[in-house]
Amino acid sequence: MSTRTTSRRAIRRRALVTLTTMSAALAAFTFPAGATTVAAAATAVDQCPYLDDAAHTAVTHTVATAAHTDAHTITVDDTCAYPESVAADNGYLYTGNISNGTVYRGRIGAKTLEPFLPGGQDGRAQATGIKTTGDRLLVAGAFKGNFFVYTKTGKLVSSYTVPDTDEKSLVNDAAVAPDGDVYITDSFRAVVYRIPAAEVHAPATGAHRTLQVAYHLPDYVPDQSNGNGIVTSPDGKSLIIGYWYSGALYRLTLATGEIRKIDAPPLHSADGIARRGNTLYIARSVDNTIATVRLSGDGTRGTVVSERTYPGADTATGIAVVRNRLVVTNSQMDTFLYHDPLTRSVFTLASLPVS
């Protein structure tokens, strides 16, 4: 790693830290008055929305490159897509737009994802973590502090809001336990929410409910992005949660609520997590890498097997195992969060070999 690259990553991290300390930025996003001056040669693409009042920090944007010969590109059909997360079922691939809440989908193997659920519909103004379970589609609502359950045909089953809405929130990602219950992280609140399986699979009445806290998490740093990616353990009895700021991994036992830090090297900027067997695939957004972590049999230790990037990696925030491949989002999140110029006018996901 060159000194120059390290410096750029440090600048990016400081910029996001600045963002998370600005509570006014969490309420809404808009087109800032100075948007036309973000890039020297502004275009229509440069007018994509930003998080309101985010840090206008001058950050040199870099795109990771690597010799990965079997990387395929999937395009999102929207000039301002900001795809934060990704999920798949047996037939479709889904991603969501953190800037306006649009959900996109396309057949697995298709080269383009099309709008499926319009942004703003049902109060869904932002979209982060996306998951599927049975005939349901789950969408986290990011800084807006909400969460949505849909049928696969797009009907709203129910929407949820965090309790105590005066406290800032970042409803970030979700995991589905073997019994069908859904567990949700909040990067600004040291909790895990739970939605019972019966509510997830209830009739699509559009009911509105309050998210219920199931567990409390340790080691949250105030005004930082903490608990983020979440998956179930290989035996289905625990949750594995990655912390963005510290890079730590935690194992939460569902039956008892016991939480222990997994003995593994810190993976700072750990964002989305996918699991196959006892192997975790972790998207590290600032680093533009994918870390492969092998869990021990008892789940108490994690070994970093590899870290890799790929051509066009651009703030990799979401990751999913789709058949025999990894699909990763090139979110260009640095533009949304702190007003970097867009690297590309087209938003994409990358499909890579699992290993």
N, C-alpha and C positions, 0 to 999 in steps of 0.2 A: 504494500500500500504506500503510495507516494505521500509526501508531506502535503502537497497541494490538495490531493483528494481528501485527506484527513481534515484539513482546514475547512474545506467546503462543507463536509458533513457536520462539523462542529457548528458552523454558521447556521445550517439548516436546523439543527437541534435547538440552538438558542432562539431562532425565530419562532419555532413551535412552542417553546417554553413561554415566550412572550405572549403568544396567542392565548395559552391556557390560563394566564393570569388576568385576562381582560374579561371580566364577567359580562360587560355590555355586549361583547361579541357573540354571546351564546344565545341571545334572544331571537335573532333573525339574521337573514342575509339579504343583501341588496346590491345594486350596482353602485360602487363608490363614485363620488363626484370626479375623482382623478383617474378614472379607469382609462381614459384615452391617452394618458401619459405613461402607462405601465411599460409599454414597449416603444422603441424608437419609431417603428413603422406600424402603427396600430391598424388592425383589420377587424372585420366583424367578429372573427373568432376571439380576438382579445377582449370582447365585451361579455364573455361568459361571466356569470355571477361569482362573487367572492363572498366569504364569510364577512359580514359587516364589522367594521372597525378592526379587522385583523391587522397584524403588524405589516407595515409597508417597508419591509426590510430588503435591502438590495442583496439578493442572493444569486450567485452565479449558478445557473442551472446546468447540471451535468446528467448525462444519460449513460447508464452502465452498458458496457459491451462485453461480450464473451463469445467464444467459439462454440456455440451450441447449434449443431447442424440440423437438428430436427425440431426446430421451433416454428410453430404455425401461428399466424395472426388472425384474430377474430375481431371484426370491426363492430363498433356500436353506432347505430344509425341515429346520431344526434351530435350536433356541432359543439355541444357543451355537456357531455355525458358524465364526466367525473365518476367512473365506475369504481365504487369503494369495495364492494364485496361480490362474491360469486358463489352460486350453488347450482346443483343439477339434480334432476330426478331421472327416471328411466328414459325420458324422451326429450326433455328440454334443458337448456342452459339458461340461467337467470343472472342478471346483475342489476344494480340499483344506482341511482344518481344522488350523490350526497347534496348537490346544490339545489335540487327542486323536487326530489322524491319520486321521479319517474322510475318505473321498473321495466326492464327490457327482457326479452326472451327470444330464443331461436332454437331450432332443432339441434340436437347434439351432432356435431360435424358440419353444421352450416358455417358460412364465412361471415355472416352478419347477424347481429341481434337487433330486433325491432322493438319499438315501444309497445308495451303490453298494458301496464297500468299508468295512466297519465299522472304527471306530477301535480300535487295539490289536491288530488281526489281523496276524499275521506279525511281531509286534514293532514295528509301525508306530504309534508313540505320538504323533508330530507329522507334519505335512505342510506343506512350503513349495512349492518349484518343482514344477510339473506340466507334462509335455510328452507329446506323442504322436508315434509314428513307426511307420508301417505298422500292424501289428496289435498294437502294444505301447503300454502306458501306463507312463510314468516318473514316479516320485514321490520327491522329496527329503525327508529326514527331519529337517531343521532342527537344533536343539541336541542331538539324540540322536546325531548323527554317522553316520547311515545313509542308504541309498538303496535303492529298490525298483524292480524291473522286473516288470510284470504283462502278461498277455494282455488283450485287450479284453473277454474273458469273465470276468476277475477271478482267473485262476489265477496263482500266484506263479511267475515264471520264475526269479528269483534275488533275493537280498537282499545288500547290501554294507555293510561297516562301515569307517570311516576307520582308517588305521593309527595306532599309538601313541595308544590311546584315553584315556590320562591327560591328554592335551593337549586343551584346550577346542576345540570345533568348532561351526560353523554351516553345515551342508551346505545350500546355499541355492537354486541354480537350475541349469538344464541347457540345453544346446543340442545339436542333432543335426547333424553334418556331412554333406555329400553322400555320403560313403562309408558312412554309417550309424553311425560311431563317436559316442559320447555324451561330451560334455565338461561338467564339473560344477564350480561355484564353491564355495569355502568361505570365508565372510566373516571368519573368525578365523584362518585359516591361509593363508599367501601361496602357494597352489598352485592348480592346475587338475587335477582327476582325469579319467581317461579310462576308459571301458568300451568294449571293442572290439565292433564290430557283431555278430561271431559269438556273443558272450555275450548280447547284447541279444535276438537272434533264436534262441537255443538253445531246446530243449524246456523246458516248464514243470515242472522237477523240484524247484523250491524250493531250489536250491543256495545256499550261503552263501559269499561271497568277500570279500576285502579290496580296497577301492578303491586303485587304483594312481595315483601322482602322474605326470602327463605333463609339466607345465610348472610353473615357479616364477614368481611375479608380483612386480613391484617396488612400492615406495612404500606398503607396508602400515603402518598406524599401530597400534601395540600396543593391545590392549583396545578397539578400535573395530570397527565393522562396515565392512568394506572391499569386496572384490570381491563383486558381487551379481548383477544381471541380466546375461545372456549370450546373444548371438545370433551366427549366422554372418554373415560379410560378404556383400555382393551376389555376389561371384565364388566364394564357398564356400571360398576358400583361407585365410581368417583367421577368428578369433573377435573379436568386439567385446564388451568387458567394462566395465560401469559400476561405479564405486566409490561406495558409499552415503555414506561420511563426507566424502570430499574432493570428490565430484561430478565427478571426472575420468572420461574415456572412454579406453580403451586398445585397441589393435589388436594381436593376437597372430597371427603367421604360423605356420600349422600345420606347414609343411614344415621350417622352420628353428628355430622357437621364439623368433624375434626379437619383442620387444615394444616398441612405441612408443606414447607418449601422442598421442591425436588432438588436433589444434589446435581446441579448442572451448571455449566458456565453461563454467565449472564449474556442474554441476546437482546441488547438494547434496540429499541424501536420494533420489538416483536409485535406484529399486527395480527392479521388473520392466521388461523391455525387449521390445518387439516390433518386427519389421522388415518392411516391404513395399518391395521394390525398394531404392533408395538412401535411403529415409526410415526413421528410427528414431522410435518412439513410446515415451516413457519416463514411467513412473508415478513421480511424486515424492511419497513417502508423507507426509512432514511438511507439505509445502506444499499437498497436496491438489490438485495440478495434473498435467496431461499436457503434456510438452514434445515438440514435433515438431522433429526435428533432421534436416537434409538433409546427407548425406555428399557430399564431392567425388568426382570420378570415380576418383581414385587412393586414396580412403579415408583420406587423411591429415588432412582438415579436416572440421569439422562446423559447420553454421550453424543456429542456433536460429530456425526459421521462425515458431513461435508457442508460446505457453503458454496453456492454457485449463483451466477447471474446469467443473463441471456441477452441477445441483441434487442435493443429497444426497451429494456427495463426502465420504467419511469414511475417511481414512487409506488412500488408494489405493496398494496394494502390488503388484498383479498386473495384467497387461495382455496382450491377445492380439488379433490381427487375425482376425476371423471373417467370412469372405465380404467384404462391403463395409462392415463396421462394426468399431469397437473395443469390446471388452468389458473392463471394468475392475472389480476387486474393491473393495468398500467393507468393508475388513477389520475396522474398529474395533480395530485392533491396539494402540492406546494403552491400551485396557482390559486386554488380555492382558499387555502388557509392563509397564505401571506403574500399573495399577489405577484408571484413570479410570472414572467411571460410564459405562455403555453409553449411547450417544446414542439408539439405537433398539432396540426389542425384537425386530426382524426384521433378519436379516442379508441383504444383497443384493449383486448385481452390477449394473453399469450398462452398457447397450448404447448406443453413441453413433455418429454418423456418423464416418467416417474423417477427414473434413475439414469 
